[in-house]
């Protein structure tokens, strides 16, 4: 791994940066952080959370296989009777 690649993976991102990257609101990311559901967070000081790019990538990879997709409400399932 080159020094440039390692530096990019270890780069610290602000809440705003990660929220934009994931296409979610900052409040959603804060809620995930508070519930322990989101990517790992590092606290530089009180009120100064930061995320490592590599941790966000790992969190995304884990989420891609974590849960099966549930059907949307109101959509009939294949083979379901329509009584």
Helices and strands as residue ranges (DSSP letters): H 3-10, E 12-13, H 15-22, H 26-35, E 42-45, E 48-52, H 53-64
